[in-house]
Amino acid sequence: MYTKELPYSIETEQALLGSIIIDNEIYNKLTINEGDFYLDRHKIIFKVIKSLIDFWKCVDLVMVRDFITAKKIWEEVWGIWYIIEIIESCTNSIFWESYDKTIKEHSHRRKIILESRKLEKIWYDEDIKDVYSRIWDLQTWLEIKQKKGNTIIELCDSFEKFLDDYKNRWGLGYWSPYPIIDKYTWWIIPWKVYTIVAYSWVWKSNFSYSYITDNLKKEKKVLVFSLEVQKEMLFNSLLKSYYNINQKKIIKWYDYEIWDFQNLKIYDDVYKLEEIKAIVKSEKSDIVYIDFIQNVQTKWNSEYEQMTKIAQELQQLAITTNTTIFNISQANNDSRFKDSSKIQPKGSGAIFASSDVIFALSRDWKNLQMNLIKNKYWMSDKTFLLIPDFSKLQFDISKELQDIDIQEEKTDFSL
C-alpha cells in the first residue's frame, strides 16, 4: 500500500553516537533525543550514554561495555564489536552538528510520512470532492509556511500542531469502552457507519448499551431509534449499564441523576426512512443508534430493495450531517452457532457494503465472542472473548483470541 520509504541514515546515527563517546561535551549541545534515532539499537545506546552522563559518569568504551554487561543487554546493542564499529565510524567528531541536524530532519520527515498514512486511512473511500478540498487546503497551508522562510524543523513542528488541530476540529478519537480493540480501529468517527450484526439471542442490543452510555459520559448528543424495545425498558437497561448496579437497586427517579441523560433522545416507534433522516438532520446529534435496522420502513416492496435503499441512504446521511451512525442488524439465520466469518445481514448485503466497520457477535456452546469482520482503517478478522454480566448489563472484552501481541519487557536503564 505504501511506496514511500521512511528516510534515515544508519551511518549518520553511528557517527553521532561515536562523536559523543569520543567527546562527552557534545551531548549537552544536542537538539535530538532518543526518539529521533531510527534503529532501536541506536536508541538503546543513546539511552545508555544518557544514563551514564546523568549520573556524572565518564562515557568511554570501557564504561559503556561495563554498563551493557551489568544490564545484560548485549543482544539489543549487537555486542561490544558494534560499539567499536560506532567509534571507528566517526572520522572526526567536529562534524557532530551536521550529524545532529541530519538525524533531526530525518526524524521529522518520518513523522510527516506516518501522519500522512494515518490521514490516508481516514480519507479512504471518502467523497472524492471532499478529499480534494482538504488536500488543497493542506497544500495552500504548506505554501504559506514555505513563503515565510521556515526551516524544515520549524515546518515539521508546525505541521504536527496542524494535524492535532485538524483531528480536534473533525472530532476524531472517540475511543471505545474497550481499549483492547482501540489498536485496530478508531471506534467512533464522524460521517462513518458502524454495524453490529448477530443471530437471535446473542444480546446484540444489550451489548450496544455500553457504547451508548460511554458516549453520554463523553457528553456526546445521542439519538436512539429503538424499533423493537419499549422506551421504558430501554431506559431501565441504560440505567443499569450507566451506573453499573442491579436494576432492583434503582427504585425511584431520585436514585439516579437525570442530568446524566440530558443528551439522550429515544424514539421507540417504527419510522419511515425519510422520518429518520429528518430527525437526524434537525437534532444535529453526534451519534445515532438504530436498533434492528430491518424494521425501518421504505416505499420498496422486496426486502432486498428495502435494505439496499436504507443502507445507501444512511451512508449518505452520515457524510452530509457529519454524524456517526451505528446499526444493529439481525442476521439471516436464527441459529446461534453459525460461523461468524460467514455471517450475513438479513435482507441485503448492502448493509455490509455501506458499513465502514462491522462487528459480529457469535456464540459457541459456552463462549460469547465479538468478531471484527470488516474494518476499512486497519486489520480485519480479529476475534475477542466477551464475558457478560447480565445483572448489570456490563460486557468485558477479556482478551483477543487470535494473533495476540506479546509485549516484550522494557529494559530498565536507571543506575
C-alpha positions, 0 to 999 in steps of 0.5 A: 500500500505504501511506496514511500520509504521512511528516510534515515541514515544508519551511518549518520546515527553511528557517527553521532553516537561515536562523536559523543563517546569520543567527546562527552561535551557534545551531548549537552549541545544536542537538539535530538533525543532518543526518539529521533534515532531510527534503529532501536539499537541506536536508541538503546545506546543513546539511552545508555550514554544518557544514563551514564552522563546523568549520573556524572559518569565518564562515557568511554568504551570501557564504561559503556561495555561495563554498563551493557554487561551489568544490564545484560543487554548485549543482544539489543546493542549487537555486542561490544564489536558494534560499539567499536564499529560506532567509534571507528565510524566517526572520522572526526567528531567536529562534524557532530552538528551536521550529524545532529541536524541530519538525524533531526530532519530525518526524524521529522520527515518520518513523522510527516510520512506516518501522519500522512498514512494515518490521514490516508486511512481516514480519507479512504473511500471518502467523497472524492470532492471532499478529499480534494478540498482538504488536500488543497487546503493542506497544500495552500497551508504548506505554501504559506509556511514555505513563503515565510522562510521556515526551516524544515524543523520549524515546518515539521513542528508546525505541521504536527500542531496542524494535524492535532488541530485538524483531528480536534476540529473533525472530532476524531478519537472517540475511543471505545469502552474497550481499549483492547480493540482501540489498536485496530480501529478508531471506534467512533468517527464522524460521517462513518457507519458502524454495524453490529450484526448477530443471530437471535439471542446473542444480546446484540442490543444489550451489548450496544448499551455500553457504547451508548452510555460511554458516549453520554459520559463523553457528553456526546448528543445521542439519538436512539431509534429503538424499533423493537424495545419499549422506551421504558425498558430501554431506559431501565437497561441504560440505567443499569449499564450507566451506573453499573448496579442491579436494576432492583437497586434503582427504585425511584427517579431520585436514585439516579441523576437525570442530568446524566441523560440530558443528551439522550433522545429515544424514539421507540416507534417504527419510522419511515426512512425519510422520518429518520433522516429528518430527525437526524438532520434537525437534532444535529446529534453526534451519534445515532443508534438504530436498533434492528435496522430491518424494521425501518420502513421504505416505499420498496416492496422486496426486502432486498430493495428495502435494505439496499435503499436504507443502507445507501441512504444512511451512508449518505446521511452520515457524510452530509450531517457529519454524524456517526451512525451505528446499526444493529442488524439481525442476521439471516439465520436464527441459529446461534452457532453459525460461523461468524466469518460467514455471517450475513445481514438479513435482507441485503448485503448492502448493509455490509457494503455501506458499513465502514466497520462491522462487528459480529457477535457469535456464540459457541456452546459456552463462549460469547465472542465479538468478531471484527469482520470488516474494518476499512482503517486497519486489520480485519478478522480479529476475534475477542472473548466477551464475558457478560454480566447480565445483572448489570448489563456490563460486557468485558472484552477479556482478551483477543483470541487470535494473533495476540501481541506479546509485549516484550519487557522494557529494559530498565536503564536507571543506575 
